[in-house]
Amino acid sequence: MDKLEYEGYIGTVNYDEKCDYYTGEVKIDDRIYTYEGDTLEELQEDFEDIIDSIIAFDEMDDIDEEEE
């Protein structure tokens, strides 16, 4: 597996054999977000958590703009 997909976002998958650890990155709006995990399942969960947080933040920002 070399990529993760969630809610239309695509992130990388990197495995460090020496550390037996997974990391990845996703670029959203010119920002790079990183995620990590001991297993592919943990990596996927951390990736989804980041995407969910960004979506929630964007929704809150949209609500604030509508109130102004």
N, C-alpha and C positions, 0 to 999 in steps of 0.2 A: 504494500500500500504506500503510495507516494503523495496522496492528498486526502483531505477531509472536505466534505461538503455539508452545509447546513444553512437553511433559509436563504439560499442563493449565494452564499459566500463560500469561497474555496480557500483552504489553508494548506500549508505544507506539512509533511511528516518527515522528521529526521530521527534517526536512531543512532545513539552512541553506544557501540558495542563495549567499549572499555568501561563505561559507567552503567551499562544496561539500563538506559533511560531514554525516553522519547521527548522530543521538543518539536515545536512548529511555530509558524508565523502566518498571519493573515494581514493583508494591507487593506485598510478601509479609509477612504477620504484622505489619502496621502499620509496616513499614520500606520505604523506597524505595531501590531499587538502580538505578544508571544503567549504560548501556552505550553504545558508540560504534563508528564505523567509517567508512572512506573510501567504502565501497560498501555496498549492501544486503546482499551476501553476508557482508561483514565484520561488519556490524551483527548479522545473524542468528547468526553464530559467537560473537560476544561475549555475546549474549543467552543462547545455549545454555550457554556456559561458566559464566555466573553461576548459571543454574538448576542445572546439574550440581553446582557447588560447594555450593550451598545444600542440595541433596538429600544429598550426601555428608556434609556437616556434621551434618545432622539424623540421618542413620543412625548416625554415630559417637556422637552425643549419646544416642541410644536405647540403644546398646550399653553406654555408660558407666552409664546409669541401671539397666540390667538387672544389671550386675555389683555394684551397691551393695546 
